[in-house]
């Protein structure tokens, strides 16, 4: 059987690293696109590398940028993948209010650049687009594939464009192009500026004597939180489906930031109110109050369901951050 080839944008991020692991376990050749930087930013995938001269090496990286069509086209032509997983983005919602033009260029137009490379490729390529629950914004929960979008940030607006342009290329050119509308998914590899990692890392640093407080924004926002490797498994299943389609991926359960705080602090027997301060700079100009997904379509058609639940996820993340600080974990 011929070995499949996958190309992953955003391979150095949380999702990209887990997806790369899973694809390598399935005997794929995995290629990733990374941006050139003056410092190394591959820490999440360093454990996957073999020397490029090793005949068993199956992970390869290429310099490119979603803002540069020529680099995207060059890489797609050179790699000739069977599947593309497009995860690369400016993915921080609050930051998108500060850099809306850049966010739109990378998230929205970056998707077009990649789709055009796929459309012009010499072979048929399956395309996965990482859509986001932020598309739903203030739409009433639970949110499914049939729920109307109401984006509430520049990031969400750019993701809406990317979602619809994927549908357009699918319908216009017969491409196998699918959207995965993923609700919040976390892990010990989550970026440190995202609220769940701010909390777990903050607790670890407080216990290690390095910090005294954690500064947060809106504690009342409710999110549908799952475990990132469960969600990257869903990405794979979406591209193995018999036809291109769009799927909501979620746990169906919602918890507030306050609940995540309470759960994590209870694990170390501290009162979060003694260690958390509210900083207005972390509030969004327009808030998304409740996101709760309905993934019944994915369960029925993909056979997918989440394996890890909320409390287990909080414990796993806190344990990892405590061990990074040289402390005894909670597991």
C-alpha positions, 0 to 999 in steps of 0.5 A: 500500500502506497504511503500517504503524504500529509501537509500540515500548516500550523504544525508547531501549534498545539493541534498541529503537534498532536495531529503530526503524532497521530499521522506518523502513528498511521505511517504517513509522511508528514510535512509541515509549514513553519515561519522563519524566526530568529529563535526556534519555535518547534518545541512541541514537535521536537520529540518527533524528529529524526535526522533528515539523513535517516532513511526512516525520517518521516517528518519534514519542515518547510519555510513558508507563510500564509501571507505569501502565495508564492511560498505556499504554491512552491511547497504544495507543488514540491510536497504533492500531498494527498491531504492538507490540514490547514491549521495555521492562523493568527488564532488569538481572539482578543489579539485580533481586535488589536491587529484586525487587518493582519488577522484577516490577511492570514486567516481569510486570505491565507485560506484562499492562497492555499485553496488556489494552490490545491486547485491548480495542483497536478493531483487531487488533494483532500483539504481540511479547514480548521473552522472555529466555534467563534463563528457562532458568536452570540447565536443561541446554544446549542450550536450545530451545523445548521445554526446561523453564524454571528461572529463577534471578533475580527478573528471570527469574521475572518474564519467566517470568510474562510469557512464559506470560501472552502464551501465555495471551492467545494461546490465550484470546482468539485474539490474535496474541501471540508470544514471542521467547526471545532469548539474549544479544545485544550491540553498541556500544549495550549499556548500560555496566553490562552485562559486555561493555560494562564490558570494552570501555569499561574497556579504552578508558578504561585506554588513555586513561589514565582508569582503571587497573582493571576490576572484574568478577564471575563470569568462568566464566559461559558465554553464547551471545552474538550481535549485537543488530541480527541479533536485532531482525531476528528480532523483525520476522520473528516478527511477519511469520510466518504464525501467532503462535508462540514462538521461540528466537533464538541463535547456538548457540555459547557463550563464557565471560566470561573468553574475552570478556576474553581476546579483547578484551585480545588485540586491544590486546596487553595481559594482562587479568590485569594490569587486572582485579579480582574484586569479590564484589558483582557475583556473583549470589545464584544463578548461571546457569552456561551458556546455549546456544540451539538456534535451529533452529526459527527457521532453519527457519520464519523463515529467520533465522540470525545474521550476526555471530560472537563475535570480530567482535562483540568487535572491533566493540564495542572499536573503538567504545569506543576511538574514543569515547575519541579513540583509534585503533580496532582495525578 
